[in-house]
Amino acid sequence: MKPKRIIVVGASAGGLRALHLLFAEFDPDLQAAAFVVLHTASDSRYLASVLNRTSRLPVKTAQNGPIESGLIYVAAPDHHLTLESEGIRLIQGPKENRHRPSIDVLFRSAAFTYRQAVIGVVLTGMLDDGTAGLFYVKRYGGITIVQDPNDAEFKSMPLNATNYVQVDHIVPLVEMPSLLNRIVRQDPAPVSTETGVDFSATDQMRQEDAKSGTPTLYVCPECQGPLSELRNSSLQRFRCRAGHAYGLNSLVYSQAETTERILWSALQSLETKAELEKTLLDVAHIKEDPVAYEEYQKRYLDSQRGVKLLEQVLKLSNGEGTMD
């Protein structure tokens, strides 16, 4: 049966508990289809079976195909979950906000395709995935719901969403199931895919980004390609030519990770260089070669100073002390 509403839900840290509580109170006759992206470090292949233990609606891992009412679909591992006019489409596109699947990708594709029939829900989580997606849900006439940041186990995702989107409802988790049940029951807004375009939501997302992109001096932490800044109202995003995309908070976090990884690699390389130079120094000492000994001693001491400097930089980047 065709759903009357499309519900898209995004969560990250603390999200598994939140989803259990949310789905346990869904109306078992809910005339809607729900789609979930949960960022988790654990094996997400078993997420559907875990959620099925408490959900009042059947939960299944999303696969390519038509959408059925009364089901909850969770994103498959390492695939973006997108919604097209024909139904569900899984793609292995570039990561967005450091994740695949990404909440933003799901939300934007739903908004482009199903417009006012979409209800977007952002739950507990870190950084800012979901904000840009919720912006598009609002832009295309859907209803936006965010967990009250003071109620969320991790506030960052709800706070970012409320800062950049004119959210329709900000509620604690305990009130969210009844709100969703009521919206679907009283305001069905039947699903329609009359979007006025003859290409997929994925294509439309690319065209939207291409139109609003402005070159920057920043590079992508994932592939080192140039980043363009994408601005819609006060919302700020970044995308590289390969397609990796970031909110501002996610970009800062990813760049910090990349910088730390490069620094640790440089430290390891410099320590190796110092050890080799120490070996050359010892050989010069054994051979009683004062000229070589003096040269290698200088190189070794310079490398040792570099090692100490990099160690200080790493401590500083982790908020541990100050430079001498």
Sequence and secondary structure as in RCSB ss.txt:
>XXXX:A:sequence
MKPKRIIVVGASAGGLRALHLLFAEFDPDLQAAAFVVLHTASDSRYLASVLNRTSRLPVKTAQNGPIESGLIYVA
APDHHLTLESEGIRLIQGPKENRHRPSIDVLFRSAAFTYRQAVIGVVLTGMLDDGTAGLFYVKRYGGITIVQDPN
DAEFKSMPLNATNYVQVDHIVPLVEMPSLLNRIVRQDPAPVSTETGVDFSATDQMRQEDAKSGTPTLYVCPECQG
PLSELRNSSLQRFRCRAGHAYGLNSLVYSQAETTERILWSALQSLETKAELEKTLLDVAHIKEDPVAYEEYQKRY
LDSQRGVKLLEQVLKLSNGEGTMD
>XXXX:A:secstr
   SEEEEEEE TTHHHHHHHHHTTS TT  EEEEEEE  SS GGGHHHHHHTT SS EEE  SB   TT EEE 
 TTSEEEEETTEEEEE    BTTBSS HHHHHHHHHHHHGGGEEEEE S SSSTTHHHHHHHHHTT EEEEE TT
TSSS HHHHHHHHHS  SEEE GGGHHHHHHHHHHH         S SS HHHHHHHHHHHHEEEEEEE TTT  
EEEEEEETTEEEEEETT  EEEHHHHHHHHHHHHHHHHHHHHHHHHHHHHHHHHHHHHHHHTT HHHHHHHHHHH
HHHHHHHHHHHHHHHHHTT     
